[in-house]
Amino acid sequence: MTELATPPVQQEQELKRISHWIGGHTVEGESGRSGPVYNPALGLQTAAVDFATPEEVDRAVQAAKDAFAAWRTVSLSKRTAIFFRIRDVLDEHREDIARFLTAEHGKVLSDALGEVARGLEVIEYCCGIPELLKGEFSEQASTGIDVYSIRQPLGVVAGITPFNFPAMVPMWMWAPALACGNTFVLKPSEKDPSASNYVAELLQEAGVPDGVFNVVHGDKVAVDSVLGHPDIAAVSFVGSTPIARYVYETGTKAGKRVQALGGAKNHMVVLPDADIEMAADAAVSAAYGSAGERCMAISQVVAVGDAADRLVQAVRERLPKIKVGNGLEPDVEMGPLVTREHRDKVAAYIEGAREQGADVVADGRETAPDGDGFFLGVSLLDRVTPEMDAYRDEIFGPVLGVTRVATYKDAVRLVNENPFGNGTAIFTRDGGVARQFQFEVQAGMVGINVPIPVPVAYYSFGGWKNSLFGDTHVYGPEGINFYTRGKVVTSRWPDPATSKVDLGFPQTR
């Protein structure tokens, strides 16, 4: 077994302090507790992030609560104008945001820029909020009676977001929440928190009033404070399935509306008639992009019939071309993993798969760059079976498994029997088979000759089964519905014949 880099000796240096953003200002934490923030490419701690107490979470919630009354009354046209400015300001600083992501998460700069671009798409969608909040109207539902519906904001809402997309996933939440007239408290991942504070400053620059958007950092203490706070009406979450279940159960028990997106084990089915070169390119980009640390990564290929040998060979030929290194270097295609502990956990699956009978076609431990960074090269496992840990678990790293089956029905059965149902894909030239696949496969997002079927901003994102707790997906139309509640108004006015106002015509029934 190849030895991975040991932790470097921390040199004496002044660590950056990352504090909360409450009521439009930076607020230093008072708990005396903090967490380390690393540059994963260097393997060095660069900052310490304050961990909030329940009292500090409450301070953020009260700032949001105080700001809600005024923000809710802002007209749709003015709110839209602010959102256009938000879009412009964030677009102007997209590379600055991306550099925070590369420095603290490790993803290459091109991936980081892509993350910001996808978040901006949701903001652009929210610029249409006057259209998105339109209700319905029925005149003369009964004699002299009109009935109409409206949607109104919930109040203070919160988001708890993961380390793998520290800019985009918060945008999935705060953008529709604010556009609908809510105020927001964000608890980002403590592993890469700087982007959230920087975005808070940019929102203030764009004209978002103080208190409308707040950021508190922390660990489980902060999470539990958010889930239990009586003044938070709704919570959005993206993360692992065990934590998603905990967030959903705890939040709903406290009477909150909760959407909690969990983990994934995304399968890509490759049929014998598929364009193997196209499928291999797709598998490589979908499995190893962002070091595999994304919930829509393809982690398991299901190769049908004689597609298997051809596909494994095609993928294998591409692996040496993937340059792994510091994400700020222009020719690097894959960066490090987010922490040393996570890197070591992912690496253990490679040895475990070998011991359980899989063929290790490529071992990322052998191709990891030298140095103290949290690097792991790309790995390819062939003949992975459903009984193996590498098949059952969400590895969340640059490890691609291949499972061989005889028929299309066998492939669909594997996908549908998996407890996760986030996304799946099929590669084939047969339109009828592709249509049948989308009809019968049990997953929330389906790609046809598309490896990562992430919906565009005007459709909603989310999975099935253990990939989702709650009944609404994020952003898009379902996101608008999640951050608002419906109200139906039935109205009747006095008969004009009894009015004292001169209507200018005979007042008869």
C-alpha positions as CSV (number, residue, x, y, z in Angstrom):
1,M,0.0,0.0,0.0
2,T,1.4,3.4,-1.0
3,E,2.0,5.7,1.9
4,L,0.3,9.0,1.8
5,A,1.8,12.3,2.9
6,T,2.1,12.7,6.7
7,P,0.9,16.0,8.3
8,P,3.4,18.8,7.9
9,V,4.9,20.6,10.9
10,Q,2.8,23.8,11.2
11,Q,5.1,26.8,10.9
12,E,4.6,29.8,13.1
13,Q,2.3,32.2,11.3
14,E,-0.5,34.5,11.9
15,L,-3.8,32.8,11.1
16,K,-6.6,34.8,9.5
17,R,-9.7,35.0,11.8
18,I,-13.0,34.4,10.2
19,S,-15.9,35.8,12.1
20,H,-19.7,36.0,11.8
21,W,-21.7,38.5,9.7
22,I,-24.7,39.8,11.6
23,G,-26.8,42.8,10.9
24,G,-24.5,44.1,8.2
25,H,-21.3,43.9,10.2
26,T,-18.5,41.6,11.0
27,V,-19.0,40.3,14.5
28,E,-16.2,38.4,16.3
29,G,-17.2,35.2,18.1
30,E,-17.3,35.1,21.8
31,S,-17.4,31.4,22.5
32,G,-13.6,30.9,22.6
33,R,-14.1,28.0,20.2
34,S,-13.0,27.8,16.6
35,G,-12.2,25.4,13.8
36,P,-9.2,25.2,11.5
37,V,-9.4,26.2,7.8
38,Y,-6.8,24.7,5.5
39,N,-5.3,25.3,2.1
40,P,-5.7,21.7,0.9
41,A,-3.1,22.1,-1.8
42,L,-0.4,23.1,0.7
43,G,-1.6,21.0,3.6
44,L,-1.3,24.1,5.9
45,Q,-3.8,25.8,8.2
46,T,-4.4,29.3,6.9
47,A,-7.3,30.5,9.1
48,A,-9.4,29.8,12.2
49,V,-13.2,30.2,12.0
50,D,-15.2,31.3,15.0
51,F,-17.8,28.8,16.3
52,A,-21.1,30.4,17.3
53,T,-22.8,29.9,20.6
54,P,-26.6,29.6,20.8
55,E,-26.7,33.2,21.9
56,E,-24.8,34.3,18.8
57,V,-27.1,32.4,16.5
58,D,-30.0,34.1,18.3
59,R,-28.4,37.5,17.7
60,A,-28.3,36.7,13.9
61,V,-31.9,35.5,14.0
62,Q,-33.0,38.6,15.8
63,A,-31.2,40.8,13.2
64,A,-33.0,38.9,10.5
65,K,-36.3,39.2,12.4
66,D,-35.9,43.0,12.8
67,A,-35.2,43.4,9.1
68,F,-38.1,41.3,7.9
69,A,-40.9,43.8,8.4
70,A,-39.3,46.4,6.2
71,W,-37.9,43.9,3.6
72,R,-41.2,42.3,3.1
73,T,-42.9,45.6,2.2
74,V,-40.3,46.4,-0.5
75,S,-42.1,46.4,-3.8
76,L,-41.6,43.6,-6.3
77,S,-40.1,46.1,-8.8
78,K,-37.6,47.5,-6.3
79,R,-36.7,44.0,-5.0
80,T,-36.1,43.0,-8.7
81,A,-33.9,46.0,-9.2
82,I,-31.8,45.0,-6.2
83,F,-31.5,41.5,-7.6
84,F,-30.3,42.8,-10.9
85,R,-27.6,44.7,-9.0
86,I,-26.8,41.5,-7.0
87,R,-26.3,39.7,-10.2
88,D,-24.0,42.4,-11.6
89,V,-21.9,42.8,-8.5
90,L,-21.4,39.0,-8.1
91,D,-20.6,38.7,-11.8
92,E,-18.0,41.5,-11.5
93,H,-16.4,39.6,-8.6
94,R,-16.8,36.1,-9.8
95,E,-13.1,35.3,-10.0
96,D,-12.6,36.7,-6.5
97,I,-15.2,34.4,-5.2
98,A,-13.8,31.5,-7.1
99,R,-10.3,32.1,-5.6
100,F,-11.7,31.7,-2.1
101,L,-13.2,28.3,-3.2
102,T,-9.8,27.1,-4.7
103,A,-7.9,28.3,-1.6
104,E,-10.1,26.6,1.0
105,H,-11.9,23.8,-0.8
106,G,-9.1,22.9,-3.3
107,K,-11.1,22.6,-6.6
108,V,-9.3,23.9,-9.6
109,L,-10.1,27.5,-10.6
110,S,-12.1,26.5,-13.7
111,D,-14.3,24.3,-11.6
112,A,-14.7,27.2,-9.0
113,L,-15.6,29.6,-11.8
114,G,-18.2,27.1,-13.1
115,E,-19.7,26.8,-9.6
116,V,-20.1,30.6,-9.4
117,A,-21.7,30.6,-12.8
118,R,-24.3,28.0,-11.9
119,G,-25.1,30.0,-8.8
120,L,-25.5,33.2,-10.8
121,E,-28.1,31.3,-13.0
122,V,-30.3,30.9,-9.9
123,I,-29.9,34.6,-9.1
124,E,-30.9,35.5,-12.7
125,Y,-34.0,33.3,-12.4
126,C,-34.9,35.2,-9.2
127,C,-34.8,38.5,-11.1
128,G,-38.2,37.3,-12.5
129,I,-39.8,37.3,-9.1
130,P,-42.7,39.5,-10.1
131,E,-43.8,36.8,-12.5
132,L,-42.9,33.9,-10.2
133,L,-45.1,35.2,-7.4
134,K,-48.2,35.9,-9.5
135,G,-51.3,34.3,-8.0
136,E,-54.7,33.4,-9.5
137,F,-58.0,35.3,-9.7
138,S,-61.6,34.0,-10.2
139,E,-64.2,36.8,-10.7
140,Q,-67.7,36.1,-9.7
141,A,-67.0,32.8,-8.1
142,S,-70.4,33.3,-6.5
143,T,-72.7,36.3,-7.0
144,G,-70.8,39.4,-6.1
145,I,-67.9,37.3,-4.8
146,D,-64.3,37.1,-6.1
147,V,-61.7,34.6,-5.0
148,Y,-58.0,35.0,-5.5
149,S,-54.7,33.5,-4.3
150,I,-51.5,35.1,-3.2
151,R,-48.1,33.8,-1.9
152,Q,-46.4,35.5,1.0
153,P,-43.0,35.1,2.6
154,L,-42.4,32.9,5.7
155,G,-40.2,35.3,7.7
156,V,-36.8,34.3,8.9
157,V,-35.4,31.2,7.1
158,A,-32.1,29.5,7.3
159,G,-29.7,27.5,5.2
160,I,-27.1,24.9,6.3
161,T,-24.7,24.2,3.5
162,P,-21.9,21.7,2.6
163,F,-18.2,22.1,2.0
164,N,-18.2,21.0,-1.6
165,F,-20.0,24.0,-3.1
166,P,-19.5,26.8,-0.7
167,A,-20.8,29.5,-3.1
168,M,-23.3,27.8,-5.3
169,V,-25.4,25.9,-2.8
170,P,-26.0,28.9,-0.6
171,M,-27.1,30.8,-3.7
172,W,-29.6,28.0,-4.3
173,M,-31.1,29.0,-1.0
174,W,-30.7,32.6,-0.2
175,A,-31.5,33.9,-3.6
176,P,-35.1,32.6,-3.8
177,A,-35.6,33.1,-0.1
178,L,-34.7,36.8,-0.3
179,A,-36.5,37.3,-3.7
180,C,-39.7,36.0,-2.0
181,G,-39.3,38.6,0.8
182,N,-37.8,36.5,3.5
183,T,-34.7,37.3,5.6
184,F,-31.9,34.7,5.8
185,V,-29.4,33.2,8.3
186,L,-26.7,31.1,6.6
187,K,-24.6,28.4,8.5
188,P,-22.0,27.4,5.9
189,S,-19.5,24.6,6.2
190,E,-16.8,25.4,8.7
191,K,-14.2,23.8,6.3
192,D,-14.4,26.6,3.7
193,P,-16.2,29.6,5.2
194,S,-14.6,32.7,3.6
195,A,-16.8,32.8,0.5
196,S,-19.9,33.2,2.5
197,N,-18.6,36.3,4.3
198,Y,-17.3,37.8,1.1
199,V,-20.7,37.3,-0.6
200,A,-22.4,39.0,2.4
201,E,-20.2,42.0,1.8
202,L,-21.1,42.0,-1.9
203,L,-24.8,41.7,-1.1
204,Q,-24.5,44.8,1.1
205,E,-22.7,46.6,-1.8
206,A,-25.6,45.6,-4.1
207,G,-28.2,47.3,-1.8
208,V,-29.4,44.4,0.4
209,P,-30.4,46.1,3.7
210,D,-28.5,45.2,6.8
211,G,-30.0,42.2,8.6
212,V,-31.6,40.7,5.6
213,F,-28.6,38.3,5.1
214,N,-26.6,37.0,8.0
215,V,-23.8,34.4,8.4
216,V,-23.0,32.4,11.5
217,H,-20.2,29.9,11.6
218,G,-19.9,26.8,13.7
219,D,-20.3,23.1,14.3
220,K,-23.2,21.0,15.7
221,V,-23.9,23.6,18.4
222,A,-24.7,26.2,15.7
223,V,-26.7,23.7,13.7
224,D,-28.8,22.6,16.6
225,S,-29.4,26.2,17.6
226,V,-30.7,26.9,14.1
227,L,-32.9,23.8,14.1
228,G,-34.4,24.6,17.4
229,H,-34.8,28.4,17.2
230,P,-38.5,29.4,17.5
231,D,-38.2,32.4,15.2
232,I,-36.8,30.4,12.2
233,A,-39.7,29.3,10.0
234,A,-37.9,27.1,7.5
235,V,-34.5,25.3,7.1
236,S,-32.8,24.2,3.9
237,F,-30.0,21.7,4.0
238,V,-27.6,19.9,1.7
239,G,-25.2,17.3,2.9
240,S,-24.8,13.6,3.7
241,T,-27.8,11.4,4.2
242,P,-27.4,10.7,8.0
243,I,-27.2,14.4,8.7
244,A,-30.0,15.2,6.2
245,R,-32.2,12.8,8.1
246,Y,-31.2,14.4,11.4
247,V,-31.9,17.9,10.2
248,Y,-35.3,16.9,8.8
249,E,-36.4,15.0,11.9
250,T,-35.1,17.7,14.3
251,G,-36.4,20.6,12.3
252,T,-39.9,19.3,11.6
253,K,-40.2,18.2,15.3
254,A,-39.6,21.9,16.1
255,G,-42.5,22.8,13.8
256,K,-40.4,24.0,10.9
257,R,-40.7,23.6,7.2
258,V,-37.6,21.6,6.1
259,Q,-36.0,20.6,2.8
260,A,-33.0,18.3,3.4
261,L,-31.0,16.9,0.4
262,G,-28.9,13.9,1.3
263,G,-26.2,11.8,-0.3
264,A,-25.9,10.0,-3.6
265,K,-24.5,7.0,-5.4
266,N,-25.1,8.0,-9.0
267,H,-25.0,5.2,-11.6
268,M,-24.2,5.7,-15.3
269,V,-25.5,2.9,-17.4
270,V,-23.6,2.3,-20.7
271,L,-25.3,0.0,-23.2
272,P,-23.4,-2.0,-25.9
273,D,-24.6,0.4,-28.7
274,A,-23.3,3.5,-26.9
275,D,-20.6,5.7,-28.4
276,I,-17.8,4.3,-26.1
277,E,-15.5,7.2,-26.7
278,M,-18.2,9.7,-25.7
279,A,-19.2,7.6,-22.7
280,A,-15.6,7.4,-21.6
281,D,-15.1,11.1,-21.8
282,A,-18.3,11.6,-19.8
283,A,-17.4,9.1,-17.1
284,V,-13.9,10.7,-16.6
285,S,-15.3,14.3,-16.3
286,A,-18.2,13.3,-14.1
287,A,-16.2,11.0,-11.8
288,Y,-13.1,13.0,-11.2
289,G,-14.2,16.6,-11.7
290,S,-13.9,18.6,-8.4
291,A,-12.0,15.5,-7.1
292,G,-15.3,13.6,-7.0
293,E,-16.5,15.8,-4.1
294,R,-20.0,16.5,-5.5
295,C,-23.3,14.9,-5.0
296,M,-23.9,14.6,-8.7
297,A,-20.6,12.9,-9.5
298,I,-20.8,9.6,-11.3
299,S,-19.3,7.1,-8.9
300,Q,-20.5,3.9,-10.4
301,V,-20.6,2.9,-14.0
302,V,-22.9,0.0,-14.9
303,A,-21.5,-1.6,-18.1
304,V,-23.9,-3.8,-20.0
305,G,-22.7,-6.8,-22.0
306,D,-19.7,-6.3,-24.2
307,A,-19.6,-2.6,-23.5
308,A,-17.6,-3.3,-20.3
309,D,-14.1,-4.3,-21.7
310,R,-14.2,-1.5,-24.3
311,L,-15.3,1.1,-21.8
312,V,-12.8,0.2,-19.1
313,Q,-10.0,0.3,-21.6
314,A,-11.1,3.7,-22.9
315,V,-11.4,5.2,-19.4
316,R,-8.0,3.7,-18.5
317,E,-6.3,5.3,-21.4
318,R,-7.6,8.7,-20.4
319,L,-6.4,8.6,-16.8
320,P,-2.7,9.4,-17.2
321,K,-3.7,12.6,-19.0
322,I,-5.4,14.0,-15.9
323,K,-3.0,16.4,-14.2
324,V,-3.5,16.6,-10.4
325,G,-2.1,19.5,-8.4
326,N,-2.7,23.0,-7.0
327,G,-5.9,24.3,-8.5
328,L,-4.4,27.7,-9.1
329,E,-2.1,26.3,-11.7
330,P,-3.6,26.8,-15.2
331,D,-3.0,23.3,-16.6
332,V,-4.2,21.4,-13.5
333,E,-7.5,19.4,-14.0
334,M,-8.0,18.1,-10.5
335,G,-7.1,19.5,-7.1
336,P,-6.8,18.0,-3.6
337,L,-9.5,16.7,-1.4
338,V,-10.8,19.1,1.3
339,T,-9.1,17.7,4.4
340,R,-6.4,15.1,5.2
341,E,-8.9,13.0,7.1
342,H,-11.2,12.9,4.1
343,R,-8.4,12.1,1.8
344,D,-7.3,9.1,3.9
345,K,-10.9,7.9,4.2
346,V,-11.3,7.9,0.4
347,A,-8.0,6.2,0.0
348,A,-9.0,3.4,2.3
349,Y,-11.8,2.4,-0.1
350,I,-9.2,1.5,-2.8
351,E,-7.5,-1.1,-0.6
352,G,-10.8,-2.3,0.7
353,A,-12.1,-2.9,-2.8
354,R,-9.0,-4.9,-3.7
355,E,-9.4,-7.0,-0.5
356,Q,-13.1,-7.6,-1.4
357,G,-12.3,-8.9,-4.9
358,A,-12.4,-5.8,-7.2
359,D,-9.7,-5.2,-9.8
360,V,-7.8,-2.0,-9.1
361,V,-7.2,-0.8,-12.6
362,A,-5.7,2.5,-11.4
363,D,-4.6,3.3,-7.9
364,G,-4.8,7.0,-7.0
365,R,-2.4,6.5,-4.1
366,E,0.4,5.7,-6.5
367,T,-0.2,8.8,-8.7
368,A,-0.7,11.4,-6.0
369,P,1.6,14.5,-6.3
370,D,4.4,14.9,-3.9
371,G,4.1,17.4,-1.1
372,D,2.0,18.0,1.9
373,G,-1.3,18.7,0.1
374,F,-4.3,16.5,0.6
375,F,-3.9,14.9,-2.8
376,L,-5.0,11.6,-4.2
377,G,-4.8,10.6,-7.8
378,V,-7.6,9.2,-9.9
379,S,-8.7,5.6,-9.2
380,L,-10.6,3.1,-11.4
381,L,-12.1,-0.1,-9.9
382,D,-13.4,-2.8,-12.2
383,R,-15.7,-5.8,-11.4
384,V,-17.2,-4.0,-8.4
385,T,-20.2,-5.9,-7.0
386,P,-23.1,-4.6,-4.9
387,E,-21.8,-6.4,-1.8
388,M,-18.6,-4.3,-1.7
389,D,-18.2,-1.2,0.4
390,A,-17.0,0.7,-2.6
391,Y,-20.3,0.1,-4.2
392,R,-22.6,0.6,-1.2
393,D,-21.0,3.7,0.3
394,E,-20.9,7.3,-1.0
395,I,-17.1,7.6,-1.3
396,F,-17.2,11.3,-2.3
397,G,-13.8,11.2,-3.9
398,P,-12.0,10.5,-7.2
399,V,-12.8,6.8,-7.3
400,L,-14.8,5.4,-10.2
401,G,-16.2,1.9,-9.9
402,V,-17.4,-0.3,-12.8
403,T,-20.0,-3.0,-12.3
404,R,-20.7,-5.5,-15.1
405,V,-24.1,-6.8,-15.9
406,A,-25.6,-8.9,-18.7
407,T,-28.7,-7.0,-19.7
408,Y,-30.4,-3.6,-19.7
409,K,-33.0,-5.0,-17.1
410,D,-30.1,-5.9,-14.8
411,A,-28.8,-2.4,-15.0
412,V,-32.1,-0.8,-14.2
413,R,-32.6,-3.2,-11.3
414,L,-29.3,-2.1,-9.8
415,V,-30.2,1.6,-10.1
416,N,-33.6,1.1,-8.6
417,E,-32.5,-1.2,-5.7
418,N,-29.9,1.4,-4.6
419,P,-31.1,3.3,-1.5
420,F,-30.0,6.6,-3.1
421,G,-31.9,8.2,-5.9
422,N,-30.3,11.5,-6.6
423,G,-29.3,11.2,-10.3
424,T,-28.6,8.7,-12.9
425,A,-27.6,8.6,-16.6
426,I,-27.8,6.3,-19.6
427,F,-25.6,6.2,-22.7
428,T,-27.1,4.7,-25.8
429,R,-28.0,5.4,-29.4
430,D,-31.4,3.9,-29.1
431,G,-34.1,6.5,-28.4
432,G,-36.7,4.0,-27.5
433,V,-34.5,2.5,-24.8
434,A,-33.6,5.9,-23.5
435,R,-37.3,6.8,-23.2
436,Q,-38.0,3.6,-21.4
437,F,-35.1,4.3,-19.0
438,Q,-36.4,7.7,-18.1
439,F,-39.9,6.2,-17.6
440,E,-38.9,3.4,-15.2
441,V,-35.7,4.5,-13.4
442,Q,-36.2,5.6,-9.8
443,A,-34.2,8.8,-9.4
444,G,-34.9,12.5,-9.3
445,M,-32.7,13.6,-12.1
446,V,-32.0,11.6,-15.3
447,G,-29.4,12.2,-18.0
448,I,-29.6,10.8,-21.5
449,N,-26.1,10.8,-23.0
450,V,-25.5,13.5,-20.3
451,P,-23.4,12.3,-17.3
452,I,-24.4,14.9,-14.7
453,P,-28.1,15.8,-15.3
454,V,-28.2,19.0,-13.1
455,P,-31.3,20.9,-14.0
456,V,-31.1,24.5,-15.1
457,A,-32.2,27.2,-12.8
458,Y,-35.8,27.3,-13.9
459,Y,-36.3,23.6,-13.0
460,S,-35.8,22.3,-9.5
461,F,-32.9,20.2,-8.2
462,G,-33.4,17.1,-6.0
463,G,-33.4,13.4,-5.7
464,W,-35.6,10.6,-4.5
465,K,-35.4,7.9,-1.8
466,N,-32.5,8.6,0.7
467,S,-31.3,11.5,-1.3
468,L,-34.2,13.7,-0.1
469,F,-36.0,14.3,3.1
470,G,-39.1,16.5,2.8
471,D,-41.2,16.9,-0.3
472,T,-39.7,19.9,-2.2
473,H,-36.5,20.3,-4.2
474,V,-34.3,23.3,-4.2
475,Y,-34.4,26.4,-6.4
476,G,-36.7,26.7,-9.4
477,P,-40.5,26.6,-9.0
478,E,-40.3,24.3,-6.0
479,G,-37.9,26.7,-4.3
480,I,-40.3,29.6,-4.7
481,N,-43.1,27.5,-3.2
482,F,-40.9,26.4,-0.3
483,Y,-40.0,29.9,0.7
484,T,-43.6,31.2,0.5
485,R,-47.0,30.0,1.8
486,G,-50.3,30.4,-0.1
487,K,-53.2,32.4,1.0
488,V,-56.7,32.5,-0.6
489,V,-58.8,35.6,-0.3
490,T,-62.6,35.6,-0.8
491,S,-64.0,39.1,-1.1
492,R,-67.4,40.7,-1.5
493,W,-68.2,44.4,-1.7
494,P,-71.5,46.2,-1.0
495,D,-74.0,46.4,-3.8
496,P,-73.2,49.5,-6.0
497,A,-76.9,50.4,-5.7
498,T,-76.3,51.1,-2.0
499,S,-73.1,53.1,-2.6
500,K,-73.0,56.8,-1.8
501,V,-70.4,57.3,-4.6
502,D,-71.8,58.7,-7.9
503,L,-70.9,56.0,-10.4
504,G,-72.3,58.0,-13.3
505,F,-74.8,55.4,-14.4
506,P,-78.2,54.1,-13.1
507,Q,-77.6,52.0,-10.0
508,T,-79.8,49.1,-10.7
509,R,-79.2,45.4,-10.2
